[in-house]
Amino acid sequence: MATLSPGDAAPAFEASDQNDQPHTLTDFSGRKLFLFFYPKANTSG
């Protein structure tokens, strides 16, 4: 996966929320969105 830089457009994605409901980037069209990832959550690394 390519690394994004500040100001780059977000790639299309689908992710589940804390209630296991799926969401896509287009669900937030026209609104500001902040995503925070925990890349090593629940892993030994």
N, CA and C of each residue as an Amber inpcrd file, in Angstrom:
protein
   135
   0.8440000  -1.1740000   0.0000000   0.0000000   0.0000000   0.0000000
   0.8900000   1.2380000   0.0000000   0.5200000   2.2090000  -0.7700000
   1.2860000   3.4490000  -0.8670000   1.1130000   4.2960000   0.3890000
   2.1230000   5.0570000   0.7150000   2.0630000   5.9710000   1.8460000
   1.4260000   7.2760000   1.4000000   0.5000000   7.7860000   2.1900000
  -0.1440000   9.0600000   1.8780000   0.6160000  10.2050000   2.5240000
   0.5170000  11.3510000   1.9190000   1.1040000  12.5740000   2.4620000
  -0.0210000  13.5230000   2.8440000   0.2640000  14.4800000   3.7280000
  -0.7810000  15.4570000   4.0740000  -1.3410000  16.1180000   2.8230000
  -2.6580000  16.2040000   2.7540000  -3.3210000  16.8210000   1.6150000
  -3.7190000  15.8450000   0.5320000  -3.2050000  14.6000000   0.5850000
  -3.5910000  13.5980000  -0.4060000  -5.0460000  13.1940000  -0.1970000
  -5.7130000  12.8540000  -1.2880000  -7.0750000  12.3310000  -1.1870000
  -7.0250000  10.9280000  -0.6010000  -7.9750000  10.6290000   0.2570000
  -8.0340000   9.3020000   0.8640000  -8.4820000   8.2780000  -0.1680000
  -7.9000000   7.0940000  -0.1380000  -8.3630000   6.0450000  -1.0420000
  -9.7210000   5.5070000  -0.5720000 -10.4720000   4.9290000  -1.4780000
 -11.7520000   4.3210000  -1.1010000 -11.4860000   3.2140000  -0.0910000
 -12.3480000   3.1100000   0.9140000 -12.1790000   2.0640000   1.9200000
 -13.5270000   1.6580000   2.4780000 -13.5380000   0.5140000   3.1260000
 -14.6790000   0.0750000   3.9320000 -14.1040000  -0.4260000   5.2430000
 -14.6890000   0.0050000   6.3450000 -14.2470000  -0.4140000   7.6700000
 -15.4530000  -0.5250000   8.5830000 -15.3360000  -1.3660000   9.5960000
 -16.4180000  -1.5480000  10.5570000 -16.1940000  -0.6660000  11.7750000
 -17.3000000  -0.1680000  12.3340000 -17.2020000   0.6420000  13.5450000
 -17.2590000  -0.2540000  14.7890000 -17.3310000   0.3620000  15.9610000
 -17.3250000  -0.3850000  17.2100000 -18.5510000  -1.2730000  17.3790000
 -19.5760000  -1.0410000  16.5830000 -20.7920000  -1.8630000  16.6170000
 -20.8470000  -2.8570000  15.4630000 -19.6980000  -3.0260000  14.8020000
 -19.5470000  -3.9380000  13.6710000 -20.4010000  -3.5470000  12.4690000
 -20.7290000  -2.2570000  12.3540000 -21.4790000  -1.7430000  11.2050000
 -20.4830000  -1.2390000  10.1610000 -20.6290000  -1.6450000   8.9010000
 -19.6870000  -1.2080000   7.8670000 -19.9270000   0.2460000   7.4490000
 -18.8460000   0.9260000   7.1450000 -18.8900000   2.3010000   6.6460000
 -17.8760000   2.4250000   5.5210000 -18.1960000   3.2780000   4.5480000
 -17.2700000   3.5530000   3.4500000 -16.9190000   5.0380000   3.4680000
 -15.8930000   5.3890000   2.7320000 -15.4900000   6.7900000   2.6440000
 -16.6300000   7.6430000   2.1110000 -17.3820000   7.1310000   1.1660000
 -18.4740000   7.9140000   0.5820000 -19.5950000   8.1990000   1.5880000
 -19.6840000   7.4170000   2.6720000 -20.6700000   7.6950000   3.7210000
 -20.4380000   9.0660000   4.3570000 -19.2200000   9.5770000   4.2490000
 -18.8420000  10.8260000   4.8910000 -18.6100000  11.9530000   3.8820000
 -19.0940000  11.7730000   2.6760000 -18.9000000  12.7580000   1.6210000
 -19.3990000  14.1430000   2.0500000 -18.5640000  15.1550000   1.8420000
 -18.9180000  16.5280000   2.1770000 -18.6820000  16.8930000   3.6350000
 -18.1730000  15.9380000   4.4250000 -17.8920000  16.2110000   5.8360000
 -16.4290000  15.9300000   6.1220000 -15.9090000  16.5470000   7.1620000
 -14.5370000  16.2650000   7.5840000 -14.5190000  14.9220000   8.2990000
 -13.4440000  14.1820000   8.0830000 -13.3270000  12.8500000   8.6570000
 -11.9160000  12.6660000   9.1860000 -11.8070000  12.1810000  10.4080000
 -10.5110000  11.8820000  11.0040000 -10.4870000  10.4030000  11.3280000
  -9.5010000   9.7030000  10.7860000  -9.3420000   8.2770000  11.0530000
  -8.0720000   8.0680000  11.8540000  -8.1460000   7.2250000  12.8530000
  -6.9740000   6.8860000  13.6450000  -6.8280000   5.3770000  13.6250000
  -5.6770000   4.9160000  13.1760000  -5.4220000   3.4850000  13.0550000
  -4.4570000   3.0260000  14.1250000  -4.6780000   1.8370000  14.6220000
  -3.7670000   1.1710000  15.5390000  -3.1750000  -0.0150000  14.7800000
  -2.0970000   0.2040000  14.0260000  -1.5960000  -0.8610000  13.1470000
  -1.1140000  -2.1100000  13.8670000  -0.7270000  -2.0030000  15.1160000
  -0.2390000  -3.1850000  15.8170000  -1.1560000  -3.5890000  16.9660000
  -2.3880000  -3.1090000  16.9730000  -3.3210000  -3.4750000  18.0330000
  -3.6090000  -4.9720000  17.9830000  -3.6410000  -5.5650000  19.1200000
  -3.9220000  -7.0030000  19.2500000  -2.9230000  -7.8970000  18.5310000
  -1.6810000  -7.4250000  18.4200000  -0.6260000  -8.2580000  17.8310000
   0.5390000  -8.2990000  18.8150000   1.4360000  -9.1970000  18.5730000
   2.6190000  -9.3140000  19.4350000   3.7160000  -8.3310000  19.0380000
   3.5640000  -7.6390000  17.9030000   4.6020000  -6.7500000  17.4020000
   4.4530000  -5.4230000  17.8780000
